[in-house]
Amino acid sequence: MWSASPWDIPSLEFLLQYDVPYIKIASATIINEELLKLAIKSGKPLLVSTGMSTVEEIDRAVNILETCGEGNYILLHTNSDYPTPLQDLNLKMIETLKNRYDCLVGYSGHEQNVEPSVIAACMGAKVIERHVTLSPDMWGTDQKASLSIHAMNMLARRIDTIPIMMGDGLFSLSDGELKVRNKLRADKEADGDMSCQKENI
């Protein structure tokens, strides 16, 4: 599947001739109110990047999306500096956006590695967007902020394991733990052994 980021009305009209699964609203165009209105009225899901935007600008955009459409959008937290220094990623904004707008939130990463994107997924980001390149050493402003195909595959595999690792948060013992418990606790629980084991940390 493919889609694109229309930066003006003619581009949006051209894009809507095709059966794209979603429309991307780039950070630069989140302030284009007419574009937002026509995009949300199309009925297509919107991925809306919030980079370089003030809270007032995001408020206005969300108000348009809510009043002109059916709330079929996802806000993407992002920093529009390519590549983004780690100290400027501000991943806690994912939670801030969720709480302020009560909507689905994703993450559009422009950092030079995969860890922040994995962390974003752990924090509840429903969409992870990354740029892809044949080589980060190629010429162009996007290259250093993009992942190679190998790194993109590695990121996808890491994100796929997150639900497995997170579990359900319920008190429980795994099958492996039960075997260890039976081995290490059976005699102790029977005779009330209170001996200490030294732990090196």
Secondary structure as GFF3:
##gff-version 3
##sequence-region A 1 201
A	DSSP	alpha_helix	9	15	.	.	.	ID=ss1
A	DSSP	beta_strand	23	25	.	.	.	ID=ss2
A	DSSP	three_ten_helix	27	29	.	.	.	ID=ss3
A	DSSP	alpha_helix	33	41	.	.	.	ID=ss4
A	DSSP	beta_strand	46	49	.	.	.	ID=ss5
A	DSSP	alpha_helix	55	68	.	.	.	ID=ss6
A	DSSP	beta_strand	73	78	.	.	.	ID=ss7
A	DSSP	three_ten_helix	86	88	.	.	.	ID=ss8
A	DSSP	alpha_helix	93	101	.	.	.	ID=ss9
A	DSSP	beta_strand	105	109	.	.	.	ID=ss10
A	DSSP	alpha_helix	115	122	.	.	.	ID=ss11
A	DSSP	beta_strand	128	130	.	.	.	ID=ss12
A	DSSP	beta_strand	132	133	.	.	.	ID=ss13
A	DSSP	three_ten_helix	143	145	.	.	.	ID=ss14
A	DSSP	beta_strand	147	148	.	.	.	ID=ss15
A	DSSP	alpha_helix	149	166	.	.	.	ID=ss16
A	DSSP	alpha_helix	175	184	.	.	.	ID=ss17
A	DSSP	alpha_helix	186	191	.	.	.	ID=ss18
###
